[in-house]
Amino acid sequence: MANIEFGCLPTAIGSMPQTDPKAACEQVLHYLKDIPAWPQLPNRSYNENMYVQYSEGFPGVVVGNERIYVDLAQANKELEQFYTDFLADDFNKYPIGADYAAGLHTFLNWDNLSPWAVKGQVTGPVTWGMTITDQNRKSIIYDDTLSEAVPKLLRMKARWMEKALSQISKNTIIFLDEPYMAAFGSVGMMLSRETVVSLLNETFEGISGVKGVHCCGNTDWAIILETTTDIVNFDTYNYAESLAIYPKEVKRFLEKGGTIAWGIAPNETENLAKETVASLKDRLEEAMAPFTREGIPFKQLIRQGLLTPSCTLTPLDTDEAAGRALELLAGLSADIRKRYL
């Protein structure tokens, strides 16, 4: 485990509402000086949604007419070369192209960046494998052959991204975004606990720096805490109690040096309008209280904490609203650090 004390510095989930990569980078870099995250811009083009964005190079993948699927016959022809590349650790053959991530490439080419750390994100294997289907609309995670390729592709994408970001800061953080984990245990998701842990851990093996998992809904956090992740990021604003029901697992995770990333700044326009730094501080301390009652020192939660928005900022339909969310986050971080560290 990475064992870094972030001291509640702020960072972002990734997705931003802008379509102009320069404007999005400027906003991120203005508010998140210590740990900027490159901006994903799903409103810019279909290629930039979180499922298509990391699909380049997957055997048999077809993208077109605002649809993505895997052609099984083509996949069978391409799998052997894919596995050859994977076993040779040839991740440079699996980059994330500028057509798929304008925000990332704009960020990588920005002049005079020297943040303390830098954050990137890749769609996690559970979510990616559940969402991408074959031509018959069956999720590829349920295909014995293709399911094994899913974490391998995402692992190479994460490797490529981490290497690129390490030119900006030697302290890299790569998150796996797993919104689909909110469906774990439901009829819509027939994956065992062991499968989920194995998929996440295999993807993580490609990441040499700090690694995290983000899930914005209610999930079985005990599963995530069982993986090799260094950071667990949850929607504290809407689901504070979802992590609080796992105090023993959280305590163990923190004792090993793990970090909780508190998703405390709202991403809905209405909620954003009524919050202040003071109101979010109260809300955050309220979310931390169940853990302190279980014997986890408050100062440890602060030291081993990060602050993020509750989830993607894409629902905020203006630059101003996204800026407001990041401004609140940065203000809250400064207030907490001044007060408690």
C-alpha positions in Angstrom: 0.0 0.0 0.0 1.2 3.5 -0.9 0.9 4.9 2.6 0.8 8.6 1.5 -0.9 11.1 3.8 -2.8 13.5 1.5 -4.1 15.6 4.3 -7.5 16.2 2.6 -6.0 17.8 -0.5 -8.6 18.2 -3.3 -8.7 16.4 -6.7 -11.4 15.6 -9.2 -13.2 12.5 -10.5 -12.4 13.4 -14.1 -15.4 14.2 -16.2 -16.1 17.9 -16.9 -19.0 19.6 -18.7 -16.9 21.6 -21.2 -16.4 20.7 -24.8 -13.2 22.9 -25.1 -10.3 20.9 -23.7 -8.2 24.1 -23.1 -11.0 25.7 -21.0 -11.5 22.5 -19.0 -7.7 22.2 -18.3 -7.6 25.8 -17.2 -10.4 25.4 -14.8 -8.9 22.2 -13.3 -5.4 23.7 -13.0 -6.8 26.9 -11.4 -8.5 25.2 -8.5 -6.6 21.9 -8.1 -3.1 23.1 -8.0 -1.7 20.3 -5.9 -3.4 17.3 -7.5 -5.0 18.2 -10.9 -6.9 15.5 -12.8 -7.0 15.5 -16.6 -10.5 16.3 -17.8 -12.7 13.8 -19.6 -15.1 15.6 -21.9 -18.0 13.3 -22.7 -20.1 16.2 -24.1 -17.4 16.8 -26.7 -17.9 13.6 -28.7 -19.2 10.0 -28.5 -15.6 8.8 -28.4 -15.0 10.5 -25.1 -17.7 8.8 -23.1 -16.2 6.5 -20.4 -16.9 3.3 -22.3 -15.6 4.2 -25.7 -12.7 6.2 -24.5 -10.6 3.2 -23.5 -11.7 0.8 -26.2 -9.0 1.4 -28.9 -7.1 -1.8 -29.5 -9.6 -4.2 -27.9 -9.9 -7.3 -30.2 -12.9 -7.0 -32.5 -14.1 -3.6 -31.2 -16.3 -1.6 -33.6 -17.2 2.0 -32.9 -19.5 3.9 -35.2 -22.9 5.6 -35.5 -22.9 6.3 -31.8 -22.6 2.6 -31.0 -19.8 0.4 -29.7 -19.8 -3.4 -29.8 -17.4 -6.3 -30.2 -17.6 -8.4 -33.4 -16.9 -11.9 -32.2 -15.5 -13.3 -35.5 -13.1 -10.4 -35.7 -12.2 -10.7 -32.1 -11.1 -14.3 -32.5 -8.7 -13.3 -35.3 -7.2 -10.5 -33.2 -6.9 -12.1 -29.8 -3.7 -13.9 -30.4 -1.8 -10.7 -31.3 -3.4 -9.0 -28.3 -2.2 -11.6 -25.9 1.3 -11.5 -27.5 1.4 -7.8 -26.8 0.1 -8.2 -23.3 2.7 -10.9 -22.4 5.5 -8.7 -23.9 4.2 -5.8 -21.8 4.0 -3.8 -25.0 1.5 -1.3 -23.6 2.8 1.5 -25.9 0.8 -0.2 -28.7 -2.4 0.6 -26.7 -2.3 4.4 -26.2 -5.4 6.6 -25.6 -5.6 8.7 -28.8 -6.3 12.4 -29.0 -9.6 11.7 -30.7 -10.7 9.8 -27.6 -9.3 12.0 -24.9 -8.7 15.6 -26.0 -8.5 16.7 -22.4 -5.7 14.3 -21.6 -3.6 15.3 -24.6 -4.2 19.0 -23.9 -3.2 18.4 -20.3 -0.1 16.4 -21.2 1.1 19.3 -23.5 0.5 22.1 -21.0 3.5 24.3 -20.4 5.2 24.6 -17.0 3.2 22.1 -15.0 4.8 21.0 -11.8 2.0 19.8 -9.4 2.9 17.8 -6.3 0.9 14.8 -7.8 -1.2 14.2 -10.8 -4.4 12.1 -11.2 -5.7 10.0 -14.1 -8.7 7.6 -14.5 -9.6 4.6 -16.4 -13.0 2.9 -16.6 -12.8 -0.2 -14.3 -13.1 -3.7 -15.6 -16.5 -4.5 -14.1 -18.2 -1.4 -15.5 -16.4 -1.7 -18.9 -17.0 -5.4 -19.3 -20.7 -5.1 -18.3 -21.4 -2.1 -20.6 -19.5 -3.2 -23.7 -21.5 -6.0 -25.6 -20.9 -8.2 -28.5 -23.0 -7.8 -31.7 -25.8 -9.8 -30.0 -25.9 -7.3 -27.1 -24.5 -9.7 -24.6 -22.1 -8.1 -22.1 -18.6 -9.3 -22.9 -17.9 -9.9 -19.2 -20.0 -13.0 -19.6 -18.0 -14.3 -22.5 -15.4 -16.7 -21.3 -12.8 -15.7 -23.9 -13.4 -11.9 -24.0 -13.8 -11.5 -20.3 -10.2 -12.4 -19.7 -9.1 -9.7 -22.2 -11.0 -6.9 -20.4 -8.7 -6.4 -17.4 -5.7 -6.9 -19.7 -6.7 -4.1 -22.0 -7.5 -1.7 -19.2 -4.3 -2.6 -17.4 -2.3 -1.6 -20.6 -4.3 1.6 -20.9 -3.5 2.4 -17.2 0.2 1.7 -17.8 0.3 3.9 -20.8 -1.5 6.7 -19.0 0.6 6.5 -15.9 3.8 6.7 -17.9 2.5 9.7 -19.8 1.4 11.5 -16.5 4.7 10.7 -14.8 6.3 13.3 -17.1 4.2 15.9 -15.2 4.8 14.6 -11.7 6.6 11.6 -10.2 3.6 11.1 -7.9 0.9 9.5 -10.0 -2.6 8.5 -9.0 -4.8 6.3 -11.3 -8.4 5.6 -10.4 -10.6 2.8 -11.7 -14.1 4.3 -12.2 -16.6 1.6 -11.2 -20.2 3.0 -11.3 -21.6 -0.4 -12.1 -20.5 -1.7 -8.7 -23.6 0.0 -7.4 -25.5 -2.8 -9.0 -23.5 -5.6 -7.3 -25.7 -8.3 -5.9 -28.7 -7.3 -8.1 -30.2 -9.5 -10.8 -28.6 -7.2 -13.4 -25.1 -8.3 -12.3 -24.3 -11.9 -12.0 -20.6 -11.7 -10.9 -19.3 -13.3 -7.8 -17.4 -11.4 -5.1 -14.2 -13.4 -6.1 -14.6 -12.4 -9.7 -14.9 -8.7 -8.9 -11.8 -8.7 -6.6 -9.8 -10.7 -9.2 -10.8 -8.3 -12.1 -9.9 -5.2 -10.1 -6.6 -6.6 -8.8 -5.5 -7.8 -12.3 -6.1 -4.3 -13.7 -4.3 -2.8 -10.7 -1.2 -4.9 -11.4 -0.3 -2.5 -14.3 -0.2 0.5 -12.0 3.0 1.2 -10.2 2.0 4.4 -8.4 -1.0 5.1 -6.2 -4.2 3.4 -7.3 -7.8 4.1 -6.4 -11.4 2.9 -7.0 -14.3 5.3 -7.4 -17.9 4.2 -7.1 -20.6 6.9 -6.9 -23.5 4.8 -5.6 -24.3 2.4 -2.8 -22.1 -0.7 -3.0 -20.7 -3.5 -1.0 -17.6 -1.6 0.1 -16.1 -4.6 1.9 -15.4 -6.0 -1.6 -13.5 -2.9 -2.7 -11.6 -2.7 0.6 -10.5 -6.3 0.0 -8.7 -5.4 -3.2 -5.2 -4.0 -3.5 -6.4 -0.4 -3.9 -4.8 2.4 -2.0 -7.7 4.8 -2.2 -11.5 4.3 -1.9 -13.6 7.2 -3.3 -17.3 7.4 -2.5 -20.2 9.8 -2.9 -20.1 11.3 0.6 -22.6 14.0 -0.2 -25.5 11.6 -1.1 -24.5 8.3 0.4 -22.4 9.1 3.5 -23.9 6.1 5.4 -22.9 3.6 2.6 -19.3 3.4 3.8 -20.2 3.9 7.5 -21.7 0.4 7.8 -18.2 -1.1 7.2 -16.3 0.4 10.2 -14.1 -2.6 10.9 -13.0 -3.0 7.2 -12.3 0.8 7.0 -10.3 0.7 10.1 -8.1 -2.2 8.8 -7.8 -0.4 5.5 -6.6 2.8 7.2 -4.2 0.9 9.5 -2.5 -0.5 6.3 -2.0 3.1 5.1 -5.1 3.4 2.9 -6.8 6.7 2.0 -10.5 7.6 2.0 -11.4 10.1 -0.8 -14.6 11.9 0.4 -16.8 12.9 -2.5 -18.2 15.9 -0.6 -18.9 18.6 -3.3 -22.3 18.1 -4.9 -22.6 17.7 -8.7 -26.3 18.8 -9.0 -26.9 22.5 -9.7 -29.6 22.9 -7.1 -27.6 21.4 -4.3 -24.5 23.4 -5.3 -26.3 26.7 -5.1 -27.2 26.2 -1.5 -23.8 24.9 -0.2 -20.9 26.9 1.3 -17.5 25.9 2.6 -18.9 26.0 6.1 -21.9 23.8 5.3 -19.8 21.3 3.5 -17.3 21.2 6.4 -20.2 20.3 8.7 -21.5 17.7 6.3 -18.0 16.1 6.0 -17.4 16.0 9.8 -20.9 14.4 10.2 -19.9 11.8 7.6 -16.7 11.1 9.6 -18.4 10.9 13.0 -19.5 7.2 12.7 -15.9 6.2 12.2 -14.6 8.2 15.1 -17.2 6.5 17.3 -15.7 3.2 16.2 -12.3 4.3 17.5 -10.7 5.7 14.3 -9.0 9.0 15.3 -10.5 12.1 13.6 -7.0 13.3 12.8 -6.2 10.0 11.1 -9.3 10.5 8.8 -8.0 14.0 8.0 -4.4 12.9 7.4 -5.4 9.9 5.3 -8.1 11.7 3.4 -8.6 13.3 0.0 -11.5 15.5 -1.1 -13.3 15.1 -4.4 -16.7 16.1 -6.0 -19.4 13.5 -5.3 -19.1 12.2 -8.9 -18.6 13.5 -12.4 -19.1 17.2 -12.9 -20.7 16.7 -16.3 -24.3 17.2 -15.0 -23.3 20.8 -14.2 -24.2 22.3 -17.5 -22.1 25.5 -17.4 -18.4 26.3 -16.9 -19.4 28.5 -14.0 -21.2 25.7 -12.1 -18.3 23.3 -12.6 -15.9 26.1 -11.4 -18.1 26.7 -8.3 -17.9 23.0 -7.4 -14.1 23.0 -7.6 -13.9 26.4 -5.8 -15.9 25.0 -2.9 -13.8 21.9 -2.8 -10.5 23.9 -2.8 -11.9 26.2 -0.1 -13.0 23.3 2.1 -9.6 21.7 1.7 -7.8 24.9 2.7 -10.1 25.4 5.7 -9.7 21.8 7.0 -5.9 21.8 6.5 -5.6 25.1 8.3 -7.8 24.0 11.2 -6.6 20.4 11.8 -3.1 19.9 10.3 
